[in-house]
């Protein structure tokens, strides 16, 4: 635990603590080399008690992020051990998480589509690499300074996700019935259930499970009995219902949902805002190519030209984008009622 600020560790200036979760503490740090802000996720290493679960959280996040390079997935920049602590240096998302930004009335349909498309793009990519996230919830969906979504916290992710697992993973309200009941299950299919709960939260401002009684909550989750507000757009209600299907094999995949007409891109401006940012000099690719960047930090002309070229390429490319076909289909429907 770092208690005095500022403090420098491995060329990172620790400014302040900004969050805490599980066994880790998150700090805002600045790179002495690049003069950019990042976050440091610091986890104590218990040398006397080796990890006994199915996933080592320290190892899982590093392995996952090293295999995942996507504009809507949090970037890993560095990791190291200092004393009895393990440090992970990650991209800093100034606007916090969706847990901070979603009001009690939920998002507008336009906001839902914009955020939902980016979350789906990230998750479809993760699943294409045979990785399950296993802890999808608002607090793990971050927003950067440009309003772009970043899927984060791969600490309990699992590689080789085609294999069934039988251990509990993430947060109770977002867990699939097969996970809560500790049944062997496909964690990728369980991710879709969790995403369905997240979508309900985004559009309604609350999870679809409402009770103060833990046993009642468990029963409603495990029978997929849930409530959506009466003003929920029909196409969104149908989508959520298909995702909250008791039968895992009947749930759509992230890629199938992404190809729904609901999530088609609507404008060039959204294409630009959701696209890759200019290559970061501290990213793995950026480090390899950083010699091509100007040594003089006050020289912004080459960077401005690069940004303009980048945006022009996006606009030209978006005009040639193929139409997205709707391959979405729903299976057995869950039980739900609309609030009056």
N, C-alpha and C positions, 0 to 999 in steps of 0.2 A: 504494500500500500504506500503510495507516494503522498506525502502530506505537506511538503514545502514546495512553493513555486516562486519563481521559475527554477527548474532543475534540468540539467542536460544529461541525457543518457544516449550513447551511441549516435551522436550528432543530431539528436532530436531534443528540442527545448519543450519541456512539459509545462504548459501554461495553467491548466486547471482540470479538475475532474468534471465530466459532463454527463456521466451515466454509470449505472451499475446494474448487473443482471447475472443471476447464477453465481458463479465463482469469480467472475471477471469484473474489472473496473475499466471504464473507458475514459480516456483523457484527450483533450485538445492539445496537439503538439505542432511545432513548427520545425521544418527541416532547416538546419544551419547551412546546408549546401544549396538547396533550391529556393529557400525563403517562401515556401508554400505551407499552408496549414493541412494537417492530416489528423487522423485519430489513431490513438494507440490503445489497443485492447490488451490489457495486462492480466494474466492469469497466474496465480501462485502454483508452483509445481510441488506437489506433496511427494517427496522422495521416499517416504516411508510407507506409502500406501499406493501400490501400483493400481492402474485403472482395471476394473473388473467387468465393465459393461460391454455391450456389443460394439460400441463406437467410442474411441478416444477423442473427446472434443477438441483437444489441442491439435491432434493429427488430422482429424476429419476436415476442419475448416481450411487448413493449408492445402491439403491434397485436392479438395474441391475447387478452391479458387485458382490454383495453379493450372487446372484443367478447363477453366471457364473464362473466356474473354468475350464479353458482350456488353453493349452500351447500357443495358438495364440491369447489370449485375455489379455489385460493389467491387472496386478494384483492390487487389492486394499489391502493396508496394515493397514490403520488407518484413522480415521476421527474424528474431534472434532471442537468445537466452541471456539473461543478466542476473547473476545470483540465483535465487530460487523462484524467479519469475520468468514467464514466457511472454514475449512482446510480439504483437502482430500490428503492423502499420497499414492502415486502410485509408481509402478515399474518405474525405470529409464532406458530409452532406449537411449543408447549413440550415436547411428548412426542416430538419428533424424527420419524424416518421408520419405515416398516415394516421397513427393513433393520436398524434398532436393536431392534425389538420382537418379531420372529419368531424363535422358538427353533429348535434343531436338529430338533425333532420336529414343527415346523409348528404351525398353529393348530387349535383344536377346530373341529368342523363349525359350531357356532353362531357362533364368531368369524369363520370364513371367510364364512359367509352375511352376517353383519352388515357386514364390511369390503367383501366382494365387491359387495354391493348398492350401497353408496355409490360405489365406484369405477366401477361400470357406469353409475350415474346421471350421474356427471360426464362419463364418456367418451361416452355416448349424446348428451348435450347438446352436447359439443364437436363431435362428428361431425354433428349436426343443423345446425350453423353452417358446415358444409363446411370444417372445420379438422381436420387430423391432428396428433396430438401428436408422434409419431415417436421418443419416448424413454421408453416406459413401462417402469419397473423399480422395485424396492422403495425405492431411495433417493429417488425422485421422488414417492412417495406419503407425505405428511406426516400427522401426527396432532395435533390441537389439544388444549387443556387439558381439553375435555369429551369427548375420545375420538372426535371426528368426523374422518373422512378428508378430506384436501385434496390434490387433484391439483395438482402444481406443475411448475416448470421447463419453460416453453414456448419455450425459447431456440432450438430447431430445429424448432418447429412450422411448418406451412405452410398458408396460406390458399389456397382454390381447389383443395382436395384431390381433386376429381374428375379432375384432370389427372394423368397418370402422371409419375413422376419416376424418375431412374436413379442418384441419388447415395446414398452411405452416410449413415446418420443417427445412430443411437444406440449402445447397448452390445451387443457381439457376442453374448453368450449369449441375449439377448432379441430378436435380429433375425430376421426372417422369411427363408426361403431366397431369395426373389426379391431381397431387399435385399443379402444377403451375396454373391450371384452378380452383383450390379450390373445386374439386369435392369430395364427400365422396369416400373413397378408402381403400383398404387393404394395410397397411403400409409395410407388409412383401413383397408383390408383388412390391411395389414401391422401396424397397431395391434392388430388382433384377435389375430393370432399372438402378438405381444408380451404381450398380456394373458393369453393361454393359458399362456405360460411363467410369468408372474407368479402365476397361480392355482395352478400346480403347486408353485411355491416356497412359497406361503402354506399349502397343505394338507400338504405334505411336509417343509418346512423346507430344501429344496434344489431347484435347478433340475433338470429332467429329463435334462440332458445331463451325463454324468459321464466325464471322461477328462482326463488331463494332457497329452495330445497334441492340438495345435491342429488338425491335419489330420483326426484321428479325430472331434473335436468338429464340425468343419465338415461332414464327411460325414454324421454323425448328424443334425445340424440340417437339412441339405438333403435328407435322405431321411425326415425326421420319424420317426426311430427313437429312441424314448425309453423311460424307465422311470418308473413310479409305484410307490409302496410298496403292499404287499398290503392294508394297512388303509385305503387310500383309498376313501371312500364311492363306490359304483358310479355314482351320478348325477353326482358330481363328475368321476370318471374319464371318463365318457362326454362330459361337457361339454368337458373339456380336450382330449380326442381330436378332437372336432369343430372346435375352435379351431386346433389344430395340424394343419391340413389342407394338404397340399402345393399343392392347387388353391385359389388365393385366392378365386375366385368361389363356392366351396363352403363357405366359412367363414360362420358366422352373424354377424349384425350385433350391435352392443352393445345396441341396443333389443330385438332378438329374445331375447337372453340375459336381459336384465332382466325380460322378461315370462314367463320360465320359472317354473314352480311353485316351484322351489328357492329363488327369491329373493323370494317373496311376503312382505309384512310380517307379522310374527308377534304384535306387541303394540303397544299405545298407547305404552308406555314407549320402545320403539325408535323409534317415529315421532317422539316429542318430541326424543330425543337426536340424531336425524339431521336435524332440521329446521333452517330458517334461524334464526340467532340474532337478538336484537333489533338493529334497524338501527344500524350503527356510525356514530358522528358523524364519523369521518374517511373513510368510504366516499364515493363520488361522490354517492349519493342522500342520505347523511347530511349531507354538507357543504351541500347545497342546502336542507335542512330544519333545520339545527342551531339556527336562531333560536327554534324551538319548544321546545327543550330548556331546562331550568332553568339560569339563569346561576350560581346558587349550587351549587358542586360538592358541598356537604355535604347537599343536598336530594335524598334518595333515594326519598322517598315516591312521586312521580309515576312514577319508573322501576320501582319494585316493583309498582305497579298495572299498568303496561304489561306487565310480565313475566307477571303472573297472568292478564291478559286474553288474552295471546298463547298461553299454555299451554291455557287453556280452549277457545280457538278451534281449536287443534290437536286436542284430544280430541274435540270435537264433530265436527270435519271428518273425523277418522279413522273415526268410526262410519258415515259416509256414503260412504266410499271404495268405488268400484266394484271388483268382483272382477277380478283380472288374468287374462286369458286366456293360455294357453300356446300361443304361435305358433312355438315353437322347433322346428327340424327340423335334422337332421344329414345331411350328404352323404357323400362318400367318406371312409372312416375311415383314419387314419394307423396305422402299425405301432407298437405299444407292448407292453411286458411288465410284469407286476407283480412287484416284488421279493418274494422269500419272506422 
